């Protein structure tokens, strides 16, 4: 069945990528809640110092500002959760509480359920059940598909929603700008687009370079509706394993081309050449690159979505979460996204710390030299004093042993007696 740019698959349908879909739903830890509108849908901040310290007891002593700096300098790279919004299940609790929501690509396990939810896919309900069976998943939770989008557009959607959710869908869109414009067309003003997106660093996209803004602009200008051959070649060339924990442990394994028998032929074998949709990851994002791309597209007027929140990837997972908001004036960057301390800045900071340490070491060395000189001077003075004491002991012993000392002993006793008597006879 031809697939289009609305495909919400986590990855292409093969044995390796099928495991991705399983992992996708493992990440949905949230429990269903009642569909009631919150008095104020205030999302978790991109960084919550209390939450951060609570998940890392060794950081309990840090102030809020120190915790933020630690998160930027070390925590993000180590996957420390900086906000409850980084957990898909927690973020979905806000989506579930929206008045109405459209989920794109629910596959065999919708992330959002309830009477206020509608579902969109490239397949009809019957076709989706068949696809789920072929993928080896149970079909009991396959929802009714309300909107079928065989060409990837949103023209058939006959209403607007207060929210849209897609999980591991956005990276599959051959024309990302067209997709975002389509989502906007079915959202109310102020509506939110909740997104769970794979982080290229921790999935099979690891070796593929991060998507640049120019790549997305070219796809929009060319009005792509099918994937460019480059996307398929990139997977065959740079594809990696899909074990998130191994990637976090920096065990990325070989690139896929290294296992090909004849790379010069296999890289190009059976590349899609028809007009049917063939699924693949078109884009590779990190939280930082996604923030910068979405911000740029909004600033130049290509989309009317502003970034409301982007949360960093948690350790052991391979996805980050984001919320875009239609017709919303962006907040300050600090309230939207916390950027990791750039590597160059960290290097400069480490180099400065190294210089400061070197200067301190030199200062300590000078102090040590002065202290040693002073110690040597004191040792010389002590030696001189010891010799003087020894000389005085010698003289005293010589005097005590002399004949004159013995002869004058009675006179000294008499003198001592008279001094004592004189002292006693003095009036008080």
C-alpha positions in Angstrom: 0.0 0.0 0.0 1.5 3.4 -0.9 2.4 5.5 2.1 2.5 9.3 2.2 4.1 12.0 4.2 1.6 11.7 7.0 3.1 8.3 8.0 3.7 8.3 11.7 6.0 5.3 11.7 9.0 5.4 14.0 11.0 3.8 11.2 10.8 1.7 8.1 9.1 -1.7 8.3 11.9 -4.2 8.7 13.1 -6.4 11.6 15.4 -3.7 13.1 12.9 -0.9 12.8 10.0 -2.9 14.0 11.8 -2.9 17.4 11.7 0.8 17.2 7.9 0.9 17.2 7.9 -1.4 20.2 10.3 0.9 22.0 8.2 3.9 21.0 5.3 2.6 23.0 7.5 1.5 25.9 8.2 5.2 26.3 4.6 6.1 26.9 4.6 5.6 30.7 1.6 7.9 31.3 -1.6 6.5 32.7 -5.0 7.5 31.2 -6.7 10.3 33.0 -10.1 11.8 32.8 -10.7 14.1 29.9 -11.4 17.3 31.7 -10.1 20.8 30.8 -7.5 22.1 33.2 -8.1 25.5 34.7 -4.7 26.5 33.3 -2.8 24.4 30.9 0.6 25.6 32.1 3.2 23.3 30.9 6.2 22.2 33.0 9.2 24.5 32.6 12.1 23.3 30.4 14.1 23.1 33.6 12.8 22.6 37.2 15.6 22.9 39.8 13.6 21.1 42.5 12.7 18.2 40.1 16.4 18.1 39.0 17.8 17.9 42.5 15.1 15.4 43.5 16.2 13.0 40.8 19.9 13.3 41.7 20.4 13.3 45.5 24.1 14.1 45.2 23.1 17.5 43.8 20.8 18.3 46.7 23.2 21.0 48.0 23.1 23.1 44.8 21.2 26.4 44.6 18.7 26.9 41.8 21.3 28.7 39.7 24.0 26.2 40.4 21.6 23.4 39.5 20.9 25.1 36.1 24.6 25.5 35.4 25.2 21.8 36.3 22.4 20.8 34.0 23.8 22.8 31.1 27.4 21.8 31.7 26.9 18.1 32.6 23.4 17.0 33.2 22.1 17.3 29.6 25.0 15.2 28.3 24.4 12.6 30.9 20.7 12.4 30.3 19.7 13.7 33.8 15.9 14.6 33.6 15.6 18.3 34.0 11.9 18.6 33.9 8.9 16.2 34.2 7.9 17.3 30.7 10.8 15.3 29.3 8.8 12.2 30.1 6.3 11.5 27.3 3.6 10.1 29.6 3.7 13.2 31.8 3.5 15.6 28.8 0.6 13.5 27.4 -1.4 14.2 30.6 -1.7 17.8 29.4 -2.7 16.6 25.9 -5.3 14.3 27.3 -6.8 17.2 29.1 -7.4 19.3 26.0 -11.0 19.9 25.0 -10.4 18.1 21.7 -7.3 16.3 20.2 -6.3 14.8 16.9 -3.7 12.0 17.1 -1.7 11.4 13.9 -0.6 7.8 13.3 -1.9 5.8 16.3 -0.9 2.5 14.8 -1.7 -0.4 17.2 -1.6 1.5 20.5 -3.0 5.1 20.6 -1.3 7.4 23.0 -4.4 9.4 23.6 -7.9 7.9 24.1 -11.3 9.3 24.9 -14.5 10.7 23.4 -12.7 13.9 22.6 -10.0 12.2 20.5 -10.0 11.6 16.7 -7.4 9.6 14.7 -5.7 10.2 11.4 -3.6 7.8 9.3 -2.7 7.0 5.7 -4.6 3.7 6.1 -8.3 3.0 6.7 -9.2 1.2 9.9 -9.3 -2.2 8.0 -6.0 -1.6 6.3 -4.4 -0.6 9.6 -5.6 -3.7 11.3 -4.0 -5.8 8.5 -0.7 -3.8 8.7 -0.7 -4.3 12.5 -1.2 -8.1 12.1 1.7 -8.2 9.6 3.9 -6.4 12.0 3.2 -9.0 14.7 1.3 -6.7 17.1 -2.1 -7.4 18.7 -5.0 -5.6 17.0 -7.3 -5.2 20.0 -6.4 -1.6 20.5 -6.4 -0.4 16.9 -8.7 2.6 16.9 -11.2 3.7 14.3 -9.5 6.0 11.8 -11.6 9.1 11.3 -9.5 10.8 8.7 -7.7 8.9 6.0 -4.9 10.9 4.3 -3.5 8.8 1.4 -1.7 11.9 0.0 -0.5 13.2 3.3 -2.6 16.3 3.4 -5.2 17.6 5.9 -7.9 18.6 3.4 -10.3 15.9 4.6 -10.3 17.1 8.2 -13.6 18.8 8.6 -13.1 20.6 12.0 -10.5 22.2 14.2 -8.9 20.8 17.4 -7.5 22.4 20.5 -4.5 20.0 20.2 -2.7 17.6 17.9 -0.3 14.8 19.0 2.2 12.8 16.9 4.7 10.3 18.2 7.7 9.5 16.0 5.9 11.0 13.0 7.5 14.3 12.2 10.9 12.9 11.2 9.1 10.9 8.4 7.6 13.9 6.6 9.2 14.3 3.1 8.1 18.0 3.3 8.3 19.1 6.9 7.1 22.7 6.3 4.0 21.4 4.4 3.3 19.0 7.3 3.5 21.8 9.9 1.3 24.1 7.8 -1.2 21.2 7.5 -1.3 20.6 11.3 -1.8 24.4 11.8 -4.8 24.3 9.5 -6.7 21.9 11.8 -5.7 23.7 15.1 -7.6 26.4 16.8 -5.8 29.6 17.5 -3.6 29.0 20.5 -3.7 25.3 19.9 -0.8 23.0 20.7 1.1 20.5 18.7 2.5 17.9 21.1 5.5 16.0 19.6 7.6 13.0 20.6 10.6 12.9 18.3 13.6 10.5 18.1 16.9 12.0 19.1 19.3 11.0 16.3 22.2 10.4 18.7 20.5 7.5 20.4 18.8 5.6 17.6 19.8 4.0 14.2 20.3 7.6 12.9 23.3 8.1 15.0 25.9 8.3 12.2 23.7 10.4 9.9 24.5 14.1 10.0 21.9 16.3 11.7 19.4 17.9 9.4 20.2 21.5 8.3 17.7 24.3 7.7 18.7 24.4 4.1 17.6 20.7 3.6 14.1 21.5 4.9 13.8 24.6 2.7 14.9 22.7 -0.4 12.2 20.0 0.2 9.6 22.7 0.6 10.7 24.6 -2.5 10.7 21.4 -4.5 7.3 20.5 -3.1 8.4 17.0 -2.1 5.7 14.4 -1.5 8.0 11.4 -1.7 11.3 10.8 0.0 14.5 11.9 -1.8 16.8 9.0 -2.7 19.4 10.5 -0.4 17.3 9.5 2.7 17.4 5.8 1.6 21.1 5.9 0.8 21.9 7.6 4.1 20.2 4.7 6.0 22.0 2.1 4.0 25.3 3.9 4.4 25.2 5.3 7.9 22.5 3.3 9.7 23.4 2.0 13.1 21.8 -0.3 15.7 18.8 0.9 17.6 19.6 0.1 21.2 19.3 3.3 23.1 21.3 2.1 26.2 24.2 1.1 24.0 24.2 4.5 22.3 24.2 6.2 25.7 27.2 4.1 26.7 28.9 5.3 23.5 28.8 1.9 21.9 27.5 2.8 18.5 28.6 -0.3 16.6 29.5 -0.4 12.9 27.8 1.6 10.2 25.5 -0.4 8.0 27.6 -0.2 4.9 30.4 -2.0 6.7 28.2 -5.2 6.7 27.3 -5.0 3.1 28.9 -7.7 0.9 29.3 -5.2 -2.0 28.8 -1.7 -0.8 29.3 -0.1 -4.2 26.4 -2.1 -5.5 24.2 -2.7 -2.5 24.0 1.0 -1.6 22.0 1.6 -4.8 20.2 -1.7 -5.2 16.4 -1.4 -5.5 16.2 2.3 -4.6 12.5 3.4 -4.9 11.9 4.7 -8.4 8.1 4.6 -8.6 5.4 7.1 -7.5 4.5 5.0 -4.5 5.4 6.2 -1.0 8.2 4.3 0.6 8.9 5.0 4.3 12.2 6.2 5.8 13.5 8.9 8.2 13.7 12.1 6.2 15.1 14.2 9.0 17.5 13.7 11.9 17.1 16.0 14.9 18.5 16.6 18.3 16.7 18.8 20.8 19.0 21.7 20.1 18.8 21.4 16.3 15.0 21.0 16.4 14.7 24.2 18.5 16.8 26.2 16.1 15.0 25.0 13.0 11.5 25.5 14.4 12.5 29.0 15.7 13.9 29.9 12.3 10.8 28.7 10.4 8.6 30.7 12.7 10.8 33.9 12.5 10.8 33.9 8.7 7.0 33.3 8.5 7.0 29.8 7.0 5.0 28.4 9.9 2.8 30.1 12.5 4.0 27.7 15.3 6.2 29.1 18.0 8.2 26.9 20.2 6.5 26.7 23.6 8.6 24.0 25.1 11.4 21.6 24.2 12.6 19.1 26.7 15.9 17.2 26.5 16.3 13.5 26.0 16.4 11.4 29.2 19.1 8.8 29.8 18.3 5.4 28.4 15.7 6.7 25.9 15.9 7.8 22.3 13.3 10.5 22.2 12.8 14.1 23.2 9.5 15.9 23.6 8.3 19.3 22.3 5.3 21.5 22.2 4.6 24.0 19.4 1.8 26.5 19.7 -0.2 28.2 17.0 -0.4 32.0 17.0 1.5 32.2 20.2 4.1 34.9 21.0 7.3 33.2 22.0 8.4 33.6 25.6 12.0 34.3 26.5 14.4 31.5 25.5 15.0 30.6 29.2 11.3 29.7 29.5 11.2 27.8 26.3 14.4 25.7 26.0 17.6 25.3 28.0 20.6 25.1 25.7 23.5 22.9 26.5 26.8 24.7 27.2 28.4 24.6 23.8 31.5 22.4 23.6 33.7 25.3 22.6 32.6 27.3 25.6 33.2 24.4 27.8 36.7 24.0 26.3 37.4 27.7 26.9 36.1 27.4 30.5 38.2 24.3 31.1 41.2 26.1 29.6 40.6 29.1 31.8 40.3 26.9 34.8 43.5 25.2 33.8 45.3 28.6 33.5 43.9 29.6 36.8 45.0 26.4 38.3 48.5 26.8 36.8 48.8 30.3 38.2 47.7 29.0 41.6 50.3 26.2 41.4 53.0 28.7 40.5 52.0 30.9 43.4 52.1 27.9 45.7 55.5 26.9 44.4 56.8 30.4 45.1 55.3 30.3 48.6 56.9 26.8 49.0 60.3 28.3 48.0 60.0 31.1 50.4 58.8 28.8 53.2 61.8 26.5 52.6 64.2 29.5 52.7 62.6 30.6 55.9 62.8 27.1 57.3 66.5 26.9 56.4 67.1 30.3 58.0 65.4 29.2 61.2 67.3 25.9 61.1 70.6 27.9 60.9 69.5 30.1 63.8 68.6 27.1 65.8 71.9 25.5 65.1 73.7 28.7 66.2 71.6 28.8 69.4 72.3 25.2 70.1 76.0 25.8 69.8 75.8 28.8 72.1 73.8 26.8 74.7 76.4 24.0 74.4 79.2 26.6 74.9 77.5 28.0 78.0 77.0 24.5 79.4 80.7 23.9 78.9 81.7 27.2 80.6 79.3 26.5 83.5 80.7 23.0 84.0 84.3 24.3 83.9 83.4 26.9 86.5 81.8 24.4 88.7 84.8 22.2 88.5 87.4 25.0 89.1 89.4 25.3 92.4 88.4 29.0 93.0 84.8 28.1 92.9 85.3 25.5 95.6 87.4 27.9 97.8 84.8 30.7 97.7 81.9 28.5 98.4 81.7 29.4 102.2 81.8 33.1 101.4 78.9 32.7 98.8 76.8 30.9 101.5 77.5 33.7 104.0 76.5 36.3 101.3 73.3 34.4 100.6 72.5 34.2 104.3 73.1 38.0 104.8 70.9 38.8 101.8 68.1 36.7 103.3 68.4 38.3 106.8 68.4 41.8 105.3 65.2 41.0 103.4 63.5 39.6 106.5 64.4 42.6 108.7 62.7 45.2 106.3 59.6 46.8 107.7 56.3 45.8 106.0 
